[in-house]
Amino acid sequence: MAKQPNIFGGGARTNANGLYFEQTTSLDIALEDAGYEVRNYTVYQNDKEIGMSVPQKRLYTYFLNPKGIHYYNYNSKEWRPDEAFINYNSKTVYIIEKKFQNTSGSVDEKLPSCHFKKWEYQKLFTPLNFQVEFIYVFNDWFKDSKYRDTLQYIKAVGCHYFYNEIPLDLLGL
C-alpha cells in the first residue's frame, strides 16, 4: 500500500540550505531537488561520485556486504534505517529515521533508543573507518512541550533531530 502524505506536519519547501522531507519522499528525491544526481544509489555532484543514498536493506546489499561487512559478525540483528547517506569525503554515514505522528503512540518510547542504534551502526562501520551520525526527521507534532525531555536527551547522547528537513551542511554537502 502506498504511503499517504502527512497532512498534519508543517513547513514550506526549504531553500538550498536544507533537504526537505515528507513521509512520502525519499532521500534520493531530496538530494535531486537540491541539485545532486542519484544513479543506482550512487550520489554525484558535477559527475563526481560523492557518496551513496541507500534505504533499508540496501545499506547492506549495496554498501556493506560488497566490502565484506556482514551484520551477523557485528550485531545480533540487521538494523534497517529509513534512509542512509554515506559521505565518501568525510567518511561519515548519516543514519536517517523519519518519524511523522499526528497522535500519541508507541513512537514516543522508541525515540530515546537513538544512542543504542547509533552504537549498533558504528560497530558495522568501524572496520571501514567510517563514523556514524544518527538523525531523526520529525514533523511538527514533535514540537509539543511533552517532548522537551526526550529532545534534550537525543541531543545529550550525540544524536540529531530536525523538523521536516536536514541541513545540507550536516551531511557534509
C-alpha positions in Angstrom: 0.0 0.0 0.0 1.4 3.5 -0.9 2.2 5.9 1.9 -0.3 8.6 2.5 1.0 12.2 2.6 1.4 13.8 6.0 -1.4 16.3 6.3 -0.6 17.1 9.9 3.1 18.1 9.6 4.0 21.6 8.6 6.7 23.5 6.8 7.1 25.0 3.3 9.7 23.6 1.0 13.1 24.7 2.2 15.7 26.6 0.3 19.1 25.3 -0.9 20.4 25.2 2.7 18.4 22.1 3.6 16.9 18.9 2.4 13.2 18.9 2.8 11.5 15.6 3.8 8.0 14.4 4.0 6.9 10.9 4.8 6.2 10.2 1.1 9.6 11.3 -0.1 13.0 9.6 -0.2 16.5 10.9 0.4 17.1 10.5 -3.3 14.3 12.9 -4.2 15.5 15.4 -1.6 19.1 15.2 -3.0 17.9 15.6 -6.6 15.8 18.6 -5.6 19.0 20.1 -4.1 20.9 19.6 -7.4 22.6 16.3 -6.9 22.3 13.3 -9.2 21.5 9.9 -7.9 22.1 6.9 -10.1 21.8 3.3 -8.8 22.2 4.5 -5.2 25.3 6.5 -6.0 25.2 10.2 -5.5 27.0 12.6 -7.9 27.9 16.2 -7.8 29.0 17.6 -11.2 29.6 14.0 -12.4 31.9 13.3 -9.4 30.9 10.4 -7.2 30.5 11.8 -3.6 28.6 9.1 -1.8 25.6 6.7 -1.6 22.0 7.1 -0.7 20.6 3.7 0.4 17.4 2.9 2.2 16.6 -0.1 4.4 18.3 -3.4 3.4 20.1 -1.7 0.5 22.6 -0.4 3.1 23.8 -3.9 3.3 23.4 -5.2 -0.3 24.9 -2.2 -2.0 27.5 -0.9 0.5 28.4 -3.1 3.5 28.2 -6.7 2.1 30.4 -5.9 -1.0 33.0 -4.6 1.4 32.9 -7.8 3.4 30.9 -6.4 6.3 28.1 -8.8 7.3 25.9 -7.7 10.1 25.9 -11.0 12.0 29.6 -10.6 12.6 28.9 -7.3 14.5 25.3 -7.1 15.5 22.7 -9.7 16.8 20.2 -8.4 14.2 20.1 -6.5 11.0 19.1 -2.8 11.6 17.4 -1.2 8.6 17.4 2.6 8.6 14.7 4.5 6.8 17.4 6.2 4.8 21.2 6.4 4.9 23.6 8.8 3.3 27.2 7.7 3.0 29.6 10.6 2.5 32.8 9.4 0.9 34.7 12.6 1.5 34.1 12.9 5.3 33.9 9.1 5.7 30.7 9.6 7.6 27.4 7.6 7.5 24.3 9.5 8.3 21.5 7.2 9.5 18.2 8.9 9.0 15.0 7.9 10.7 11.8 9.7 9.8 9.1 10.0 12.4 5.7 11.5 11.5 2.9 11.5 14.0 -0.5 13.0 14.5 -1.4 11.2 17.7 0.5 9.9 20.7 1.7 6.4 20.3 4.5 3.9 20.6 6.9 6.1 18.7 7.3 8.1 21.9 9.0 5.2 23.6 11.3 4.5 20.6 12.8 7.9 20.3 15.3 7.6 23.2 16.8 4.5 21.5 18.8 6.6 19.1 22.0 6.2 21.1 21.7 2.5 21.1 21.0 2.3 17.3 23.9 4.7 16.6 26.2 2.4 18.7 24.9 -0.7 16.7 25.6 1.0 13.3 29.0 2.2 14.5 30.1 -1.4 15.1 29.3 -2.1 11.4 31.2 0.9 10.0 34.3 0.9 12.3 36.2 -1.7 10.2 35.8 0.7 7.3 36.9 3.7 9.3 33.6 5.5 8.9 31.9 7.5 11.6 28.2 7.3 12.2 25.7 10.2 12.9 22.1 9.4 13.8 19.4 11.8 12.6 15.7 12.0 13.2 13.5 13.9 10.9 10.3 14.9 12.7 7.1 16.5 11.6 5.8 19.5 13.7 3.9 17.1 16.0 7.2 16.7 18.0 7.4 20.4 18.7 4.9 19.8 21.5 6.3 20.6 25.0 5.7 17.0 26.1 8.7 16.0 24.0 11.1 18.5 25.7 12.9 15.9 27.8 13.1 13.4 25.0 14.5 16.0 22.6 17.1 17.1 25.3 18.1 13.5 25.7 18.5 13.0 21.9 21.0 15.9 21.8 22.7 14.9 25.0 23.6 11.5 23.7 25.1 12.9 20.4 22.2 12.3 18.1 20.4 14.9 16.0 16.9 15.9 15.2 15.3 18.3 12.7 11.8 19.2 11.7 10.8 18.4 8.1 14.3 18.9 6.7 18.0 18.2 7.2 20.6 21.0 6.7 22.9 20.2 3.9 25.9 21.1 5.8 25.2 18.5 8.4 25.6 15.8 5.7 28.8 17.5 4.6 27.3 18.8 1.3 
